[in-house]
Amino acid sequence: MDRVNALELLHEFTDSENLRKHGYAVEACMRQYADKFDEDVERWGIVGLLHDMDYEKHPDKDEHPYVGVDILRERGYPEDVTRAILSHADHTGVSRETLMEKTLYAVDELAGFTVACALVRPNGIGDMKVKSVKKKLKQPSFAASVDRDVIYRGAEDLGVDLNDHIRNVIIALQSVRDTLEI
């Protein structure tokens, strides 16, 4: 299990450049938190990279993320990786118990939301501040498909102050801004 193979797998099952970028964004956030928590940066990054690998072809709740997890299991990915991916979707009923599972849940929606914020700013993510993201969170019409409750619950379950959590995600996304084109 390494990033090169995980990246090939993502590209094999995900044609959409936007969905690939979402994987890169969540990967960056997972790596940031793994480093912060002194965890396995490579493993956590791979979880972030692959968490939605099946979503493009299998977006229905009865298929995602189950199809992707089945593929990962067939290819020998470890149980902690597949369980984390299952736990990121509330509808699976898989509880989030480990720090990796809680982190994936906490960064998934917020990473996508923060990218959306960056895309409407003249300087993108470069000089983004926490207050800019929080202001957009209060606008229900902005990125309306993003579930704000998931963002708030994710930070709370992770035990990280929302402001610090947003700051961590901004820093992580800044590290991959060229890849994300933000």
C-alpha positions, 0 to 999 in steps of 0.5 A, spaced: 500 500 500 503 506 497 501 512 494 503 511 487 498 505 487 493 508 490 493 514 485 493 509 480 487 506 483 483 513 484 485 514 476 482 507 474 475 508 477 475 516 477 474 520 471 472 526 473 478 531 475 473 535 480 472 528 484 480 527 483 481 533 486 477 532 492 481 526 493 487 530 493 484 535 497 482 530 503 488 527 502 492 533 504 488 534 510 489 527 512 496 528 511 496 534 515 492 531 521 496 525 521 503 529 522 499 533 527 497 527 531 504 523 530 500 518 526 502 514 519 502 520 514 502 515 508 496 511 511 492 516 513 493 520 506 491 514 502 485 513 506 483 521 504 485 519 497 481 513 496 475 515 500 470 517 494 474 512 489 467 509 487 462 515 488 463 517 480 460 510 478 456 508 484 453 515 487 447 511 490 447 510 498 446 502 497 453 502 493 457 508 495 462 507 499 461 499 499 463 498 492 470 501 493 471 498 499 470 491 496 475 493 491 480 495 496 479 489 500 480 485 493 486 488 492 489 487 499 488 494 503 488 493 510 481 493 515 483 499 518 483 503 511 477 500 509 473 501 515 475 508 515 472 509 508 466 506 510 465 510 517 466 517 513 458 516 510 453 516 515 448 512 512 453 505 512 452 505 520 459 504 521 461 508 527 467 512 528 472 510 533 479 511 531 482 518 530 483 516 523 476 515 522 474 521 526 479 525 522 476 523 515 469 524 517 471 531 520 475 533 513 471 531 508 465 536 507 470 541 510 475 540 505 470 541 499 467 547 502 473 550 503 475 549 496 469 552 494 470 558 498 477 559 495 474 558 488 470 565 489 476 569 492 480 573 487 486 570 491 484 563 492 486 559 498 493 563 498 490 569 503 484 565 506 482 566 513 478 562 518 473 568 518 472 568 510 470 560 511 465 561 517 462 567 513 460 562 508 458 557 512 452 562 515 450 563 507 445 557 506 445 558 499 453 558 498 455 551 496 448 549 498 449 541 498 454 541 503 451 539 510 454 544 515 452 539 521 457 534 518 462 540 519 460 542 526 459 535 528 466 533 525 470 538 529 466 536 535 467 529 535 475 530 533 475 534 539 478 540 535 475 547 536 472 549 529 476 555 528 483 551 529 479 545 524 478 550 519 485 553 520 488 546 519 484 545 513 486 551 510 493 550 511 493 543 508 489 546 502 495 551 501 500 546 500 496 543 494 493 549 491 497 548 485 494 541 484 487 543 486 488 550 482 485 554 487 
